[in-house]
Every structure is written in C-alpha cells, then in structure tokens.
Amino acid sequence: MAENKDIVMKCRHMEKVYPGTKALDDVDFNVYRGKVNVLIGENGAGKSTLMKQIAGIEQPSSGTMYLEGEEVSFKNTTEAKAKGIGIIHQELSLFPNLNVYQNIFMNNEQKKGVVVNNAEHKKKTEEILNRLEYPIDPEALVGNLRVGQQQMIEIARNLTQDNLKILIMDEPTSSLSQSEVQVLFKIMRELNAQGISIVYISHRLEEIMEIGDHVTILRDGKYVDDADVKDIDVPWIVEKMTGSDKSYPKKERNIDWEKQETVLEVKDLCLPKKGGGWLLDHVSFNLKRGEILGIYGLMGAGRTEIFECLMGLHPEHTGEVYMEGKKMKIKNISKQIENGFALVPEDRQAEGLVQTLDIEKNISLSSLGIYTKGFVLSKKAEDECVDAQIKDIHIKVADKHLPILSLSGGNQQKCVIGKGVLTDPKILLMDEPSRGIDIGAKTEVFDIINQYADRGLSIMCVSSELKEMLAIATRVIVLSNGIKTAEFTGDDITEDNLVLASYKGHHKN
C-alpha cells in the first residue's frame, strides 16, 4: 500500500476477533485528505467492523491507528468525535420519539447562557436541510418520517460538526431517490473542497465510479487491493471483491404469462393521505403464478403502501382484492399470513428482526406453527427447517445460536427473507430485498428468488435499483405520486422507460 503525505489517517495491521470468527485479519487502510475513500467488499468482508473501530464504536483486538501522524485510539464515539471523526450509520441511529432538530443537535446542543437555544436549533436545522435541498419541518417527529427522510436527517446531523476531518458514510444512499443521491454527491464534493475526507461504503458500483476517488477492497476480513478510481473499472472491482466476474444476469423464462393462472388481482386500490389527497389513487394490477412482478417508482410514489395494504396495515384502504378468484376481506397481518402472504420489509432492524433473539429463532419465528403439535414445539423439526434455509439462502453463519446482530447487514437481510419463505406463502412481497447487500449476495438472493418463482411462488418486488429491476422482473408496474403510470414487459423493461414513467407527476425532482 503506497504511502502519501496527503494521508490524513493510517490504519495498520487492524484485527478484530469475535467468538468463532475473525472479522478483520491484519488489514491496512489509508484515508486520503479531501478525497472520497471508498471501502468495498462483500458482506462479512469486515468493512463495517473497520469503520466502527475508526469511529470509536468498537475497539480493535490489535493494530494501530494514526491521525495526522499521531497515534490514536478511541474508547467511544465521543472521543472519536472530539478528534473530528463523524459517522453516518447504515442502520439509522435516530430517536423516533424526538423531532428533527432535537435529533440533529443531540449531544451538540447550542446554548444561550445555561439554557438550550431551541430557536437556534430550528434555524440551523432549516439551513442544513435547505443545503441538502430537503425541506422538512424541524419540529416533525422523526418516527413519522419514511426511511429515506430519516436517512437525510442522519446526514444532516453530521454536517453540524465544526471540527469535522473524516466523515464515514455507511450505505448513505440506500434509501434515497436518484435526485436525492445527486444532491448528496454535491455536498460530498463541497466537503472535499474544504479538506474533509469521506470514507464511503456502498454496494452500488455505478455510484462508486461516479463519486469515488480511491477504492480499497476487503474480502473475508483481509485487505485485497487498492487503486485510484480513474485507473479501474467495474469489472476490476467485482473481480477483486468476489474473485469472479459476478453480475445480474437476467434469467430467461420462456413462459406464456397470458396462459398462467392469475393468483392475485387488485382493482382500484386507494389509500387516503392525511390532510387530503391520495397515497394510492385507483391502482390496479394482477399477479400470475410463478411471476416476479417488479414495482418501481421514486420515494413517496406509493410502492411500500401497496404492500402495507395487502398485509392489512391500512384498514382505511378501499378497492377490491381477489386471491385465486375469491374476493378477500383483509383484516390484519396474522390473517394475511394465514391467507398465504409473506412480507420482507424494507427496514430489517425495526420490522424484520427481533434483536434480542438468536439467528435460529429469528428465522423460525413466523412459522412456529409448522413445528408445533398441540402446545409442544418439535425442536428437531425447527432445527432441520432452519438448517435447510440457512443452506438455501447461503447465510454465512458460524453458529445459528449466535445473536442476530452478530451477522453482517446482508446476512441479517437473508435471515428476514428466509423467515418469510418458511411460512410457505403463495405470494411473497419483497420491499427492497437487496438493501445493504453486496453484489455477490445480491446475485445469490436473485438466484433464490428465481428458484422459488420456478416452483410456482408468486413474487412482488419493490426495488430502487434499475439494474435489479431489469435483471429480475418478468413484468414491471411503475408508480408516480400514488398513480400507476405504466406497465412494461419483456424488451420494454428498460432503464429509460422506467425512469420516464416514474417522473410523471413528480415536478419537484
């Protein structure tokens, strides 16, 4: 690894050992001054572990860090922050019961004498959010905001740090629309111009090529290679990450969908918006047996709301839903699971996992009825099913009895998918199933999805990534401001068509 006087931080021989696994193994890493330093690798490669060490969240088992030539070690995030290191987490660390400005200035309160100056907090919050071109009411409760909006609040919070030298961004664009991503990139370049270094973790390879300056590759907890972005291309990154040239190959399925049985039919689905208007405005579509139906649109288009209505989370919705030709009365989640629906939610931490349970229990939780006779749980049956699911979805786990949070973000997501599939559903709803999953894991998950579709499982999939839509969907419906604006099949499923249809009615983007 080349030395350079423009290196603001050096990490040397970094190691982290957990019970049963070595997350980091003799890793060297440089952070270049005023650059976007990309750290990339498959899930479980050690990226987040290394970032947590730099940010003071975790301490290394061994190794040394140097900041501006001075050896440093951080017992906690407060010590790291005092040295000018900020972090934007992949898993949001906001307080849902507090408002926007309270979250932004948490542990960084502005005071007027001895009194907290909330007027100043509101003013500065408005300034920061305007800078991000993202006006949100400073007094809005964070818990009422969508994941993408919360992501922007997390970003805004770090921009209040006066002594900022290094800003770590762990998947900051995972829930942002394309227009929001471009605003974030502009802010990143402004920070670079001020001499601030950014450490950027992302699985979106096109993003990395657009915004990155220098790339460092980790694989299986080890340093693999590093290079300037101008000297490399996407195939080089993929080969270094995975040891092979992985992509998203589209699976050709020569099926006459017109002749396939309609499993689900939705007619004139409407969901009113608080204060007037519609979150969903007379949306109609159908789903065939064994089909993978993509739902595409910008944030706020109504994609997630369709899933929420189908799972019984919005009793106020109107319209008609037919399953296998029979009209459904949607009551609640448990009834919908009985009816053959399963949901893989977007926010795995809040909605997909029980953080206090181990890996096995998280996977089996929704399907415990399958292993129960009377009031007796068959541990053997549970073990067998969970083991099979871990193998099927390629969950990298040393011991299924370890805490769920010991897994990488991508493997946690696989557990959520496995949990849904174990309920033996007829219809699987997947909301951003690859959020926070690296390219290798994505390819594996897509293969799994295709396998289940081949067996007759009908799947609906929301994704913000165009290439994923193109690779996996047999048909795509596009939403814009709660309205279905287009439907595409076959060769008509193109990036241009999807983007154009998604912007209909979106005048602000």
Secondary structure, 3 states (H helix, E strand, C coil): CCCCCCEEEEEEEEEEEECCEEEEEEEEEEEECCCEEEEECCCCCCHHHHHHHHCCCCCCCEEEEEECCEEECCCCHHHHHHCCEEEECCCCCCCCCCEHHHHHCCCCCCEECCEECHHHHHHHHHHHHHHCCCCCCCCCEHHHCCHHHHHHHHHHHHCCCCCCCEEEEECCCCCCCHHHHHHHHHHHHHHHHCCCEEEEECCCHHHHHHHCCEEEEEECCEEEEEEEHHHCCHHHHHHHHHCCCCCCCCCCCCCCHHHCCEEEEEEEEEEECCCCCEEEEEEEEEEECCCEEEEECCCCCCHHHHHHHHCCCCCCCEEEEEECCEECCCCCHHHHHHCCEEEECCCHHHHHCCCCCEHHHHHHHHHHHHHEECCEECHHHHHHHHHHHHHHCCCCCCCCCCEHHHCCHHHHHHHHHHHHHCCCCCEEEEECCCCCCCHHHHHHHHHHHHHHHHCCCEEEEECCCHHHHHHHCCEEEEEECCEEEEEEEHHHCCHHHHHHHHCCCCCCC
